[in-house]
């Protein structure tokens, strides 16, 4: 089996693990060469390898989507879930339209398979929010409280609730410390599939902070394309030229308001959040990262992914 064929199987193995059937373009952008050297491997070679695997029956291609043989049901499941995407995207854009009004918010991303256009009818809308350094606690407070009043937060009976469980500041755009030490396939694919809903210019910074590491395994990956209306310059403020974004510095100290909102929110956290805080990468709480993934299934997906790779004789 060629290295290109192994990469195709490796990429589809993870998609099988999290129940998604990608298009050819999505497969190429997430093309995973593993720990092998990718020098000399070209997109045409990847396409040729994919064509050969489809012809041999190792890969199923139907309705413009791809799946390893034995996981073709994900193609049909995906088609059934596509119907929910327009509704969910409208809801997510509405939330992002509110969040971008907050002066500390620099970027808002839709996450997980919803960002790829497929989600369960009752699924949450998971947002990843980038804010200014020194302002993460006020950003979370003034994001969550108003959305709760608008009936958009997770609660019984709420349709398409907005989950605000992941914030980082622009002082902490390299997300490597939040990944598993050896390999974190879910985090890699999660990052590549992010859908930007709002961007004040931080989009390129987020990509550049993580690009070199990602390209080692995903050589054909490209920076995300923001929605056409998402890059909106801010009004002039604090003597800065119109459209200029004030960049936080690493020594920016928290304000009195920031300290008080930190204390308030810490007291309000559920016991599970406080118990798991900073013990591993599931729940991370500090002045640059707020990550509340209590039900973190990354290890489940990783184990499933490794199992599927082994089944096909490919090193994960």
C-alpha positions as CSV (number, residue, x, y, z in Angstrom):
1,X,0.0,0.0,0.0
2,X,1.4,3.4,-1.0
3,X,1.9,6.2,1.5
4,X,-0.8,8.2,-0.4
5,X,-3.3,5.3,0.0
6,X,-2.4,5.0,3.7
7,X,-3.1,8.7,4.1
8,X,-6.5,8.3,2.5
9,X,-7.5,5.5,4.8
10,X,-6.0,7.3,7.8
11,X,-8.1,10.4,7.0
12,X,-11.3,8.4,6.4
13,X,-10.7,6.3,9.5
14,X,-11.0,9.4,11.7
15,X,-14.1,10.5,9.9
16,X,-15.5,7.1,10.4
17,X,-14.7,7.4,14.1
18,X,-16.7,10.6,14.6
19,X,-19.4,9.5,12.2
20,X,-18.8,11.8,9.2
21,X,-18.5,11.2,5.5
22,X,-16.4,14.0,3.9
23,X,-16.5,15.3,0.3
24,X,-13.4,14.9,-1.8
25,X,-12.4,18.5,-1.1
26,X,-12.7,18.0,2.6
27,X,-10.7,14.8,2.4
28,X,-7.9,16.6,0.6
29,X,-7.8,19.5,3.1
30,X,-7.7,17.0,6.1
31,X,-5.4,14.6,4.3
32,X,-3.4,12.9,7.1
33,X,0.1,11.6,6.2
34,X,0.6,10.4,9.8
35,X,4.2,10.4,11.0
36,X,5.6,9.7,7.6
37,X,7.5,12.3,5.6
38,X,5.2,14.0,3.2
39,X,7.9,15.5,1.0
40,X,7.0,15.0,-2.7
41,X,3.5,13.9,-2.1
42,X,1.2,16.0,-4.3
43,X,-2.6,16.5,-4.5
44,X,-2.8,14.7,-7.8
45,X,-1.1,11.7,-6.2
46,X,-3.7,11.8,-3.4
47,X,-6.5,11.9,-5.9
48,X,-5.0,9.0,-7.8
49,X,-4.8,7.0,-4.6
50,X,-8.4,7.8,-3.7
51,X,-9.6,6.7,-7.2
52,X,-7.7,3.4,-6.8
53,X,-9.3,2.7,-3.4
54,X,-12.7,3.5,-4.7
55,X,-12.2,1.2,-7.6
56,X,-11.0,-1.6,-5.3
57,X,-14.1,-1.2,-3.1
58,X,-12.0,-0.2,0.0
59,X,-13.7,3.2,-0.1
60,X,-17.3,3.9,-0.9
61,X,-18.2,7.0,-2.9
62,X,-21.9,8.0,-3.1
63,X,-23.8,11.3,-3.4
64,X,-20.5,13.2,-3.5
65,X,-19.3,11.8,-0.2
66,X,-16.7,9.3,0.9
67,X,-16.5,6.6,3.5
68,X,-14.5,3.5,4.2
69,X,-16.3,0.3,3.2
70,X,-18.3,-0.8,6.2
71,X,-19.1,2.7,7.2
72,X,-21.1,3.8,4.2
73,X,-24.1,4.4,6.5
74,X,-22.5,7.6,7.5
75,X,-23.1,8.9,4.0
76,X,-26.9,8.4,4.3
77,X,-26.9,9.7,7.9
78,X,-25.2,12.8,6.7
79,X,-27.7,13.4,4.0
80,X,-30.5,13.2,6.5
81,X,-28.8,15.7,8.8
82,X,-28.0,18.2,6.1
83,X,-31.5,19.5,6.3
84,X,-30.9,21.0,9.8
85,X,-27.8,23.0,8.8
86,X,-29.5,26.2,7.4
87,X,-31.6,26.5,10.6
88,X,-28.6,25.9,12.8
89,X,-26.3,28.3,10.9
90,X,-28.9,31.1,11.1
91,X,-29.0,30.5,14.9
92,X,-25.3,30.5,15.2
93,X,-24.9,33.7,13.1
94,X,-27.5,35.4,15.3
95,X,-25.4,34.5,18.4
96,X,-22.2,35.7,16.7
97,X,-23.9,39.0,15.7
98,X,-24.5,39.6,19.4
99,X,-21.1,38.5,20.5
100,X,-19.2,40.7,18.1
101,X,-20.9,43.7,19.7
102,X,-18.8,43.1,22.8
103,X,-15.6,45.2,22.5
104,X,-13.3,42.4,23.7
105,X,-14.5,39.7,21.2
106,X,-12.1,39.2,18.3
107,X,-13.4,36.0,16.7
108,X,-16.2,33.6,16.9
109,X,-16.1,30.0,15.3
110,X,-18.7,27.3,15.0
111,X,-17.3,23.9,15.9
112,X,-17.6,20.2,15.4
113,X,-19.6,18.4,12.7
114,X,-22.2,21.2,12.8
115,X,-19.5,23.4,11.3
116,X,-19.2,20.7,8.5
117,X,-23.0,21.0,7.8
118,X,-24.2,18.0,9.7
119,X,-25.6,17.8,13.2
120,X,-28.4,16.1,15.0
121,X,-31.7,18.0,15.2
122,X,-31.4,18.3,19.0
123,X,-27.6,19.1,19.0
124,X,-26.1,22.2,20.6
125,X,-24.3,24.9,18.8
126,X,-20.7,24.8,20.1
127,X,-18.9,28.1,19.8
128,X,-15.1,28.8,20.1
129,X,-14.5,32.4,21.1
130,X,-11.3,34.4,20.8
131,X,-11.1,37.6,22.9
132,X,-8.6,40.2,23.9
133,X,-6.0,39.5,26.5
134,X,-6.9,40.5,30.0
135,X,-10.7,40.4,29.2
136,X,-11.7,36.7,29.2
137,X,-13.8,36.8,32.3
138,X,-15.8,39.8,31.3
139,X,-16.2,38.3,27.8
140,X,-17.7,35.1,29.2
141,X,-19.9,36.9,31.6
142,X,-21.3,39.4,29.1
143,X,-21.7,36.6,26.5
144,X,-23.5,34.1,28.7
145,X,-25.9,36.3,30.7
146,X,-27.6,38.1,27.8
147,X,-27.8,34.9,25.7
148,X,-29.5,33.2,28.6
149,X,-32.0,36.1,28.8
150,X,-32.6,35.7,25.1
151,X,-33.4,32.0,25.6
152,X,-30.4,30.8,23.6
153,X,-28.4,29.0,26.3
154,X,-28.7,25.2,27.0
155,X,-31.9,24.6,28.9
156,X,-34.8,22.1,28.6
157,X,-37.0,23.0,25.7
158,X,-34.5,25.4,24.0
159,X,-34.0,24.6,20.3
160,X,-30.4,24.9,19.0
161,X,-29.0,26.1,22.3
162,X,-25.7,28.0,22.2
163,X,-22.9,26.3,24.1
164,X,-20.2,28.8,25.3
165,X,-17.6,26.3,26.6
166,X,-14.4,27.4,25.0
167,X,-12.7,30.8,25.2
168,X,-9.1,31.8,24.6
169,X,-7.4,35.2,24.6
170,X,-5.2,36.5,21.8
171,X,-2.2,35.9,24.2
172,X,-2.8,32.1,23.9
173,X,-3.5,31.3,20.3
174,X,-1.2,28.3,20.1
175,X,-3.6,25.5,21.2
176,X,-0.9,22.8,21.5
177,X,-0.9,22.9,25.3
178,X,-4.6,21.9,25.2
179,X,-4.0,18.8,23.2
180,X,-3.0,15.3,24.3
181,X,0.7,15.0,24.7
182,X,1.3,12.1,22.2
183,X,-1.5,12.6,19.6
184,X,-4.9,14.2,19.6
185,X,-6.6,13.3,16.3
186,X,-9.9,14.8,17.4
187,X,-8.4,18.2,18.2
188,X,-6.5,18.2,14.9
189,X,-9.7,17.6,12.9
190,X,-11.7,19.8,15.1
191,X,-9.3,22.7,14.4
192,X,-9.3,22.1,10.7
193,X,-13.2,22.1,10.5
194,X,-13.8,25.3,12.4
195,X,-16.2,27.7,10.7
196,X,-15.5,31.4,11.3
197,X,-18.6,33.4,12.0
198,X,-16.9,36.6,13.0
199,X,-13.3,37.8,12.5
200,X,-11.7,41.2,13.3
201,X,-8.5,40.0,11.8
202,X,-7.5,37.4,14.4
203,X,-8.4,34.6,12.0
204,X,-5.0,34.6,10.4
205,X,-3.3,34.9,13.8
206,X,-5.1,31.8,15.0
207,X,-4.1,29.8,11.9
208,X,-0.4,31.0,11.9
209,X,0.0,30.1,15.6
210,X,-0.9,26.5,14.9
211,X,0.0,26.1,11.2
212,X,3.4,24.6,11.4
213,X,2.4,21.7,13.6
214,X,-0.8,20.9,11.7
215,X,1.0,20.9,8.3
216,X,3.3,18.2,9.5
217,X,0.4,15.8,9.4
218,X,-2.0,17.6,7.1
219,X,0.2,19.1,4.3
220,X,-2.7,20.2,2.1
221,X,-4.6,22.0,4.8
222,X,-5.5,25.6,4.1
223,X,-6.5,28.5,6.3
224,X,-10.3,28.8,6.8
225,X,-12.3,31.1,4.6
226,X,-14.4,33.5,6.7
227,X,-18.0,34.1,5.8
228,X,-18.3,37.1,3.5
229,X,-19.8,39.4,6.1
230,X,-17.7,38.3,9.1
231,X,-14.7,40.6,8.8
232,X,-16.1,43.9,10.1
233,X,-13.6,46.6,11.2
234,X,-14.4,48.1,14.6
235,X,-15.2,51.9,14.9
236,X,-12.3,54.2,15.8
237,X,-11.7,54.3,19.5
238,X,-9.1,55.4,22.0
239,X,-7.4,57.5,19.4
240,X,-6.7,54.6,17.1
241,X,-7.3,54.9,13.3
242,X,-10.7,53.6,12.1
243,X,-10.6,49.8,11.8
244,X,-7.5,49.4,13.9
245,X,-7.7,46.6,16.5
246,X,-6.0,47.2,19.8
247,X,-3.8,44.2,20.5
248,X,-3.4,43.0,24.1
249,X,0.0,42.5,25.5
250,X,1.1,39.7,27.7
251,X,1.7,41.9,30.7
252,X,-1.7,43.5,30.6
253,X,-3.0,43.1,34.1
254,X,-6.7,42.3,34.9
255,X,-8.9,45.3,35.8
256,X,-10.9,45.5,39.0
257,X,-14.0,44.5,37.0
258,X,-12.2,41.5,35.5
259,X,-11.1,40.3,39.0
260,X,-14.6,40.6,40.4
261,X,-16.2,38.8,37.5
262,X,-13.7,36.0,37.9
263,X,-14.6,35.6,41.5
264,X,-18.3,35.7,40.8
265,X,-18.1,33.1,38.0
266,X,-15.9,30.8,39.9
267,X,-18.4,30.7,42.8
268,X,-21.2,29.9,40.2
269,X,-19.4,27.0,38.5
270,X,-20.9,23.6,39.1
271,X,-19.0,21.4,41.5
272,X,-17.9,19.1,38.6
273,X,-16.2,22.1,36.9
274,X,-14.3,23.1,40.0
275,X,-13.3,19.5,40.8
276,X,-11.9,18.9,37.3
277,X,-10.3,22.4,36.8
278,X,-6.7,22.2,35.5
279,X,-6.3,18.5,36.3
280,X,-5.9,17.7,32.6
281,X,-7.0,19.3,29.3
282,X,-10.7,18.6,29.7
283,X,-11.4,21.6,31.9
284,X,-8.9,24.4,31.9
285,X,-9.5,27.6,33.8
286,X,-7.1,30.5,33.9
287,X,-6.9,34.1,32.7
288,X,-6.2,33.1,29.1
289,X,-8.2,29.9,28.6
290,X,-11.7,28.9,29.7
291,X,-12.4,25.3,28.5
292,X,-15.3,23.5,30.1
293,X,-15.4,20.1,28.2
294,X,-16.5,18.0,31.2
295,X,-17.9,15.3,28.8
296,X,-14.7,15.2,26.7
297,X,-14.9,12.3,24.3
298,X,-11.5,12.9,22.6
299,X,-10.1,9.7,24.0
300,X,-13.1,7.7,22.8
301,X,-12.7,9.0,19.3
302,X,-8.9,8.4,19.4
303,X,-9.3,4.8,20.5
304,X,-11.9,4.2,17.8
305,X,-9.7,5.9,15.2
306,X,-6.7,3.8,16.1
307,X,-8.8,0.6,16.0
308,X,-10.1,1.4,12.5
309,X,-6.6,2.2,11.3
310,X,-5.3,-1.1,12.7
311,X,-8.1,-3.0,11.0
312,X,-6.9,-1.6,7.7
313,X,-3.2,-2.2,8.4
314,X,-2.4,1.5,8.6
315,X,-0.4,3.1,11.3
316,X,-2.4,5.9,13.0
